[in-house]
Amino acid sequence: MCGIVGTVSAEPVAQLIYDSLGLLQHRGQDSTGIATAEGSVFHQVKSKGQVREAYRTRDMRRLLGTMGLGHVRYATQGKASAEEESQPFYVNAPYGIMLVHNGNLTNVRELREDLFGVDRRHMNTHSDTELLLNVLATELQQVIRGNQLDPDQVFDAVERVHERIEGSYAVIAMIAGYGLLAFRDPNGIRPLVLASRESTLTGEDWIVASESLVPEASGYRKVRDVAPGEAVFITMGGEMTTRRCHPAPRLIPCSFEYVYLARPDSTMNGISVYEARLRLGDALAKTVAQYTPSGAIDVVMPIPDSARPAAMQVAQRLGLEYREGFYKNRYVGRTFIMPGQKERTKSVRQKLNAMPSEFAGKSILIVDDSIVRGTTSREIVEMARQAGAARVTFASAAPPVRYPHVYGINMPTRSELIAHGRTIPEANEALGADYLVYQEVEDMKSAILAGQSTVTDLDMSCFDGRYVSGRVDEEYLRWVEETMSS
């Protein structure tokens, strides 16, 4: 899970990209990078840490040009601490390409062998983004005809990229002197939106980003989501061309975007994230009523912020009081995407504080968006008891996470998942709650897709073990676990 943005404008773009990355900070906080194109010259700044800490005035002055892209990183491949693995990545031929990527490739072993043994390309990092960039560069080199690059050649190269890589990927790339390229994997697992606004100089300015809130905040009009398997090419003069670059695309977006990752004020694939979370709360309320004793709950509390819509609906549907018992320190990043279990555990109590007046003597229903490793949930249950709760019921708006997520979310090993290999009572014992309630898988799917005609399926692999792309089998999952634990 990363956040990406790219833009072509009649005006300098550095400030727009900086502001956009700030809006996408919830998608990654390990590192960040911005690259701009001044004619055929690239300028770049990359740094560890969050956006507001990473860039200085002198950096922004260096980022000249009217075309650019940016990235906030949440490491799922490579090392979070490795500054050289920050994006964008650059390759100097053909023409010069800068690229950012959100997602995870699942055939990295084969790609590394082919890129070295066949294409004679050197990889300097463990990042799958560097692999993707070099595949694109290789295929673009193969299709170039004549002295000038045109959109059809770019799209031909993207078709060949789709043939070689597997997994999830939303990609934005700049080709020096020519324009901005964006494309999305054939299953549409990771999100990417296209938007425009009128320009007095070029006719239209364009922006592509991970979430719809980015263009909306800058006065752009959302055109649509980039379709699965589609590529968009925008020249430096603002001319936009698109083409479907895969013979059989299908839209199967990641369910975890709606459960937790995306901001609630975004719309993805025509589905409002906020409204989806409200419906998740409606469905969860029925399950809570089914599996908890009558009178076992006095008050409903959310874990702020992503669980708030679901918790509000649970309280309303069950006719219970809704209270905010946990105060959130908004200057601590999202604990889920922090690298390392020790860092996550330490940050829970820095991030949340329980207010005793809301807990004393009460039977509490705590609603969270999901339970993954259980690190945060165990700490929260203990905090509620220390604050005086008489009884603690814990409810997850998502189903049990029983399988690794291989498409861009850092859940690589089954052993770290609290629900893997455990029944719900056993998971509850590990959490230390009085009762534990999970959303049902089909209820989650129905809640997210309600009212939609264009989206009929979701990637729910971490919940149901059904992987929608690539050769994700037991051997591959074992390899991932061994690689991530070494």
Buried (B, 14 or more C-beta within 10 A) or exposed (E): BBBBBBBBBBEBBBEBBBBBBBBBBBBBBBBBBBBBBBEEEBBBBBBBEBBEEBBEEEBBEBBBBBBBBBBBBBBBBBBBEBEEBBBBBBBEEBBBBBBBBBBBBBBBEBBBEBBEEEBEBEBEBBBBBBBBBBBBBBBBEEBBEEEEBBBEBBBBBBBBBBEBBBBBBBBBBBBBEBBBBBBBBBBBBBBBBBBBBEBEEBEBBBBBBBBBBBBBBBEBEBBEBBBBBBBBBBBBEBBBBBBBBBEEBBBBBBBBBBBBBBBBBBBBBEBBBBBBBBBBBBBBBBBBBEBBEEEEBBBBBBBBBBBBBBBBBBBBBBEBEBBEBBEEEEEBBBBBBBBEEEEBBBBBBEBBEBEEEBBEEBBBBBBBBBBBBBBBBBBBBBBBBEBBBBBBBBBBBBBBBBBBBBBBBBBBBBEBBBBBEBEBEEBBEBBBBBBBBBBBBEBBBEBBBEEEEEBEBBBBBBBBEEBBBBEBEEEBBEEBBEBBEE
